[in-house]
Amino acid sequence: MIRATFCELWWPQCDRPVYVDRIPVWTGSEYADPDTGEVLPTWREAVANLRSPAHLMRLGDQFEMRGIIAPSAEADRAVRYLCK
């Protein structure tokens, strides 16, 4: 049985740029917002608060069965592709 292939990419909020012309400030133990001084979440904290995937791909059935007859140009091409 062959099933559809899909990929979900989970990532903290990325729908709008936050730090473009300025960057977070390192306080010596953590990063803080340069304007408010609010401590920014760690990567682990940001990932723990994920609610939905940032990107979802559904590729459908991925199967193509065909024979390759050797010697032929197609056989040589297929072997080069598989061995790269």
Residue frames as a rotation matrix with the C-alpha (Angstrom) as fourth column:
MET 1
0.583 0.813 0.000 0.00
0.813 -0.583 0.000 0.00
0.000 0.000 -1.000 0.00
ILE 2
-0.594 -0.723 0.352 1.25
0.729 -0.669 -0.144 3.48
0.340 0.171 0.925 -0.86
ARG 3
0.407 0.709 -0.576 0.13
0.872 -0.489 0.014 6.52
-0.272 -0.508 -0.817 1.08
ALA 4
0.773 -0.059 0.632 0.48
0.270 -0.870 -0.412 10.23
0.574 0.489 -0.657 0.45
THR 5
-0.198 -0.900 -0.389 3.69
0.947 -0.074 -0.312 11.94
0.252 -0.430 0.867 1.46
PHE 6
0.709 0.382 0.593 3.56
0.264 -0.923 0.279 15.18
0.654 -0.042 -0.756 3.46
CYS 7
-0.399 -0.864 -0.306 5.84
0.773 -0.137 -0.620 17.40
0.494 -0.484 0.723 5.48
GLU 8
0.825 0.560 0.068 4.99
0.422 -0.693 0.585 19.77
0.375 -0.454 -0.808 8.34
LEU 9
-0.332 -0.930 0.154 7.50
0.598 -0.334 -0.728 22.43
0.729 -0.150 0.668 9.28
TRP 10
0.720 0.551 -0.422 6.94
0.659 -0.352 0.664 23.82
0.217 -0.757 -0.617 12.77
TRP 11
-0.460 -0.840 0.289 8.60
0.700 -0.543 -0.463 27.10
0.546 -0.010 0.838 13.61
PRO 12
-0.336 0.333 -0.881 7.98
0.703 -0.534 -0.470 29.92
-0.627 -0.777 -0.055 16.10
GLN 13
0.647 0.719 -0.252 5.98
0.400 -0.602 -0.691 32.90
-0.649 0.346 -0.678 14.82
CYS 14
-0.530 -0.844 0.086 7.45
0.487 -0.220 0.845 34.08
-0.694 0.490 0.528 11.55
ASP 15
0.191 0.721 0.667 4.58
0.977 -0.073 -0.201 35.92
-0.096 0.690 -0.718 9.86
ARG 16
0.905 0.048 0.423 6.00
0.144 -0.969 -0.199 39.40
0.400 0.241 -0.884 10.49
PRO 17
-0.077 -0.996 -0.041 9.55
0.542 -0.007 -0.840 40.70
0.837 -0.086 0.541 10.99
VAL 18
0.834 0.327 -0.445 10.20
0.544 -0.342 0.766 41.98
0.098 -0.881 -0.463 14.51
TYR 19
0.420 -0.782 -0.461 13.90
0.104 -0.463 0.880 42.89
-0.901 -0.418 -0.113 14.61
VAL 20
0.772 -0.096 0.628 14.82
0.634 0.043 -0.772 44.46
0.047 0.994 0.094 11.28
ASP 21
0.473 -0.577 0.666 16.81
0.002 -0.755 -0.656 47.64
0.881 0.312 -0.355 11.95
ARG 22
0.005 -0.446 0.895 17.66
-0.967 -0.230 -0.109 46.77
0.255 -0.865 -0.433 15.54
ILE 23
-0.129 -0.120 -0.984 18.63
-0.083 0.990 -0.110 43.52
0.988 0.067 -0.138 17.22
PRO 24
0.869 0.432 -0.242 17.91
0.163 0.212 0.964 42.00
0.468 -0.876 0.114 20.64
VAL 25
0.228 -0.768 0.599 20.31
-0.781 -0.512 -0.359 42.96
0.582 -0.386 -0.716 23.43
TRP 26
0.163 -0.281 -0.946 22.40
0.392 0.898 -0.199 40.33
0.905 -0.338 0.256 25.25
THR 27
0.715 0.211 0.667 22.10
-0.451 -0.589 0.670 40.92
0.534 -0.780 -0.326 29.01
GLY 28
-0.313 -0.867 0.387 24.83
-0.932 0.202 -0.300 38.48
0.182 -0.455 -0.872 29.94
SER 29
-0.779 0.079 0.622 22.50
-0.199 0.909 -0.365 35.53
-0.595 -0.408 -0.693 30.47
GLU 30
-0.087 0.807 0.584 19.61
0.784 0.417 -0.460 36.08
-0.615 0.417 -0.669 28.04
TYR 31
-0.824 -0.115 0.555 18.37
0.497 -0.617 0.610 38.22
0.272 0.778 0.566 25.18
ALA 32
-0.216 0.750 -0.625 16.00
0.607 -0.398 -0.688 41.14
-0.765 -0.528 -0.370 25.73
ASP 33
0.485 0.470 0.737 13.98
0.859 -0.414 -0.301 43.46
0.164 0.779 -0.605 23.51
PRO 34
-0.549 -0.826 0.123 16.08
0.789 -0.562 -0.247 46.60
0.274 -0.038 0.961 22.94
ASP 35
-0.443 0.448 0.777 13.08
-0.111 -0.887 0.448 48.94
0.890 0.112 0.442 23.42
THR 36
0.527 0.802 0.279 11.10
-0.435 -0.027 0.900 47.36
0.730 -0.596 0.335 26.26
GLY 37
-0.399 -0.741 0.540 13.77
-0.889 0.167 -0.427 45.32
0.227 -0.651 -0.725 28.03
GLU 38
0.586 0.694 0.418 11.37
-0.755 0.655 -0.028 42.35
-0.293 -0.300 0.908 28.00
VAL 39
-0.443 -0.755 0.483 13.26
-0.541 0.655 0.528 39.05
-0.715 -0.028 -0.698 28.14
LEU 40
-0.001 0.393 -0.920 12.81
-0.971 0.219 0.095 37.07
0.239 0.893 0.381 24.93
PRO 41
0.778 0.329 0.535 11.80
-0.482 0.859 0.172 33.41
-0.403 -0.392 0.827 25.08
THR 42
-0.394 -0.881 0.261 14.44
-0.511 0.446 0.735 30.76
-0.764 0.156 -0.626 24.55
TRP 43
-0.605 0.142 -0.783 14.20
-0.713 0.342 0.613 28.53
0.355 0.929 -0.105 21.50
ARG 44
-0.896 0.245 -0.371 12.85
0.340 0.915 -0.218 25.72
0.286 -0.322 -0.903 23.70
GLU 45
-0.570 0.712 -0.411 10.17
0.232 -0.340 -0.911 28.01
-0.788 -0.614 0.029 25.17
ALA 46
-0.381 0.407 -0.830 9.16
-0.813 -0.576 0.091 29.29
-0.441 0.709 0.551 21.73
VAL 47
-0.728 0.076 -0.681 8.87
-0.411 0.746 0.523 25.74
0.548 0.661 -0.513 20.34
ALA 48
-0.879 0.405 -0.250 6.83
0.462 0.602 -0.651 24.64
-0.113 -0.688 -0.716 23.38
ASN 49
-0.365 0.763 -0.534 4.25
-0.023 -0.580 -0.814 27.35
-0.931 -0.285 0.229 22.56
LEU 50
-0.956 -0.003 -0.294 3.72
-0.294 -0.050 0.955 26.36
-0.018 0.999 0.046 18.91
ARG 51
-0.222 0.956 0.191 0.06
-0.416 0.084 -0.905 26.19
-0.882 -0.281 0.379 17.91
SER 52
0.838 0.492 0.235 0.13
0.012 0.413 -0.910 25.37
-0.545 0.766 0.340 14.19
PRO 53
0.096 -0.855 0.509 2.72
0.839 0.345 0.421 24.53
-0.535 0.387 0.751 11.53
ALA 54
-0.091 -0.229 -0.969 4.37
-0.231 -0.942 0.244 27.37
-0.969 0.246 0.033 9.66
HIS 55
-0.295 -0.049 -0.954 4.36
-0.955 -0.015 0.296 25.34
-0.029 0.999 -0.042 6.47
LEU 56
-0.022 0.356 0.934 2.53
-0.223 0.909 -0.352 22.21
-0.975 -0.216 0.060 5.38
MET 57
-0.432 -0.152 -0.889 3.17
-0.900 0.017 0.435 20.34
-0.051 0.988 -0.144 2.13
ARG 58
0.256 0.489 0.834 1.07
-0.223 0.869 -0.442 17.48
-0.941 -0.073 0.332 0.81
LEU 59
-0.506 -0.649 -0.568 2.77
-0.707 -0.065 0.704 15.75
-0.494 0.758 -0.426 -2.08
GLY 60
0.533 0.774 -0.341 0.33
-0.839 0.430 -0.333 12.95
-0.111 0.464 0.879 -2.89
ASP 61
0.862 -0.164 0.480 1.25
0.133 0.986 0.098 9.48
-0.490 -0.021 0.872 -4.06
GLN 62
0.303 -0.856 -0.418 4.91
-0.918 -0.380 0.112 9.12
-0.254 0.350 -0.902 -4.94
PHE 63
0.011 -0.290 0.957 5.43
-0.061 0.955 0.290 5.96
-0.998 -0.061 -0.007 -6.91
GLU 64
0.546 0.087 -0.833 6.64
-0.828 -0.097 -0.553 5.19
-0.129 0.992 0.019 -10.38
MET 65
0.126 -0.476 0.870 7.57
-0.136 0.861 0.490 1.66
-0.983 -0.180 0.044 -11.26
ARG 66
0.877 0.073 -0.475 9.29
-0.479 0.052 -0.876 1.00
-0.039 0.996 0.081 -14.52
GLY 67
0.674 -0.657 0.337 12.02
0.543 0.750 0.377 -1.18
-0.501 -0.071 0.863 -15.76
ILE 68
0.531 -0.614 -0.585 15.38
-0.734 -0.677 0.044 0.00
-0.423 0.406 -0.810 -17.02
ILE 69
0.940 -0.189 0.284 17.01
0.300 0.853 -0.427 -2.05
-0.162 0.486 0.859 -19.71
ALA 70
0.346 -0.904 -0.252 20.80
-0.573 -0.416 0.706 -2.13
-0.743 -0.099 -0.662 -19.77
PRO 71
-0.557 -0.653 -0.513 22.88
0.643 -0.730 0.231 -1.26
-0.525 -0.201 0.827 -21.62
SER 72
0.257 0.609 0.751 21.15
0.876 -0.474 0.085 1.97
0.407 0.636 -0.655 -22.58
ALA 73
-0.533 -0.419 0.735 21.56
0.182 -0.905 -0.384 5.72
0.826 -0.070 0.559 -22.15
GLU 74
0.344 0.753 0.561 18.66
-0.500 -0.359 0.788 5.75
0.795 -0.552 0.253 -19.68
ALA 75
0.802 -0.126 -0.583 20.27
0.468 0.738 0.485 3.00
0.370 -0.663 0.651 -17.58
ASP 76
-0.266 -0.964 0.009 23.52
0.808 -0.228 -0.543 4.96
0.525 -0.137 0.840 -17.44
ARG 77
-0.374 0.208 0.904 21.64
-0.233 -0.964 0.126 8.13
0.897 -0.164 0.410 -16.43
ALA 78
0.698 0.715 0.038 19.67
-0.260 0.204 0.944 6.28
0.667 -0.669 0.328 -13.73
VAL 79
0.501 -0.594 -0.629 22.83
0.802 0.592 0.079 4.74
0.325 -0.544 0.773 -12.23
ARG 80
-0.550 -0.712 0.437 24.58
0.499 -0.699 -0.512 8.14
0.670 -0.064 0.740 -12.18
TYR 81
-0.012 0.649 0.761 21.54
-0.449 -0.684 0.576 9.68
0.894 -0.335 0.299 -10.45
LEU 82
0.863 0.413 -0.290 21.35
0.015 0.553 0.833 6.95
0.505 -0.724 0.471 -7.81
CYS 83
0.387 -0.809 -0.442 25.08
0.893 0.448 -0.038 7.06
0.229 -0.380 0.896 -7.09
LYS 84
-0.026 -0.456 0.889 25.58
0.232 -0.868 -0.439 10.82
0.972 0.195 0.129 -6.76
